Amino acid sequence: MQESADITIIENKVETGKRVDELSEWKFGGELKVQGGMFLGDAFPLGLHARFSVIPWDTREEKSLTLDHLGKDVIYVLDFGITVGYLFF
């Protein structure tokens, strides 16, 4: 996971500085992906896929980044899609 932000520091309506907050960590998680396909007629391939990922995470609330203030121990990701094509040969 990786996230960064350019932050302008303002005190009493006056800009007093700038900083960059960055968060980059390698995490081991799990992923399950299911996909399949078929043809509609002779020239139209159709595909479906679904993916579910689980990433362990610990928030420290030390930086001004979304990933550092999630308040979650695990991040879940669900992805699905449809592929439609046309064969020219």
C-alpha positions in Angstrom: 0.0 0.0 0.0 1.3 3.5 -0.8 -0.1 7.0 -0.2 1.4 10.5 -0.2 0.2 14.0 0.3 1.7 17.5 -0.2 0.5 19.5 2.9 0.5 23.2 3.4 0.8 24.2 7.0 -1.4 27.2 7.9 -1.4 28.9 11.3 -3.7 31.9 12.1 -4.6 32.2 8.4 -0.9 32.5 7.4 1.1 29.8 5.5 4.0 28.8 7.8 5.4 25.9 5.8 5.0 22.8 3.7 5.6 19.1 4.2 5.1 15.8 2.5 3.5 12.9 4.4 4.2 9.5 2.8 3.2 6.0 3.8 4.5 2.9 2.0 4.4 -0.6 3.4 4.6 -4.1 2.0 1.9 -6.3 3.4 1.1 -10.0 2.8 -2.6 -10.7 2.3 -4.8 -13.1 0.3 -6.6 -12.9 -2.9 -9.2 -15.1 -4.6 -10.0 -14.6 -8.3 -12.6 -16.4 -10.3 -13.0 -15.8 -14.1 -14.6 -17.5 -17.0 -15.7 -16.9 -20.5 -17.7 -18.0 -23.5 -18.6 -17.1 -27.0 -21.8 -15.5 -28.2 -21.9 -16.7 -31.8 -18.6 -17.2 -33.6 -17.1 -13.7 -33.2 -18.2 -12.3 -29.8 -16.1 -13.4 -26.8 -17.7 -12.6 -23.4 -15.8 -12.9 -20.1 -16.6 -12.4 -16.4 -14.3 -12.0 -13.5 -14.6 -11.4 -9.7 -11.7 -10.8 -7.3 -11.7 -10.6 -3.5 -8.6 -9.4 -1.6 -7.8 -9.2 2.1 -5.0 -7.0 3.3 -4.0 -6.8 7.0 -3.5 -3.2 8.1 -2.6 -1.3 11.3 -3.4 2.4 11.6 -1.0 4.5 13.7 -2.8 7.9 13.3 0.6 9.7 13.0 0.2 11.1 9.5 -2.4 13.2 7.6 -3.2 10.3 5.3 -6.4 8.3 4.8 -4.6 5.0 5.2 -3.3 6.1 8.5 -6.8 6.9 9.9 -8.9 4.0 8.7 -9.4 2.5 12.2 -9.5 -0.9 10.6 -7.3 -4.0 11.1 -8.1 -5.4 7.7 -8.8 -3.8 4.3 -11.2 -5.7 2.0 -11.3 -5.2 -1.8 -14.0 -6.5 -4.1 -13.5 -6.2 -7.9 -15.7 -7.5 -10.7 -15.9 -6.9 -14.4 -17.2 -7.9 -17.8 -15.2 -8.2 -21.0 -16.8 -8.0 -24.4 -14.9 -8.4 -27.6 -15.2 -8.9 -31.4 -13.0 -11.3 -33.4 -11.9 -9.9 -36.8 -10.5 -13.2 -38.2 
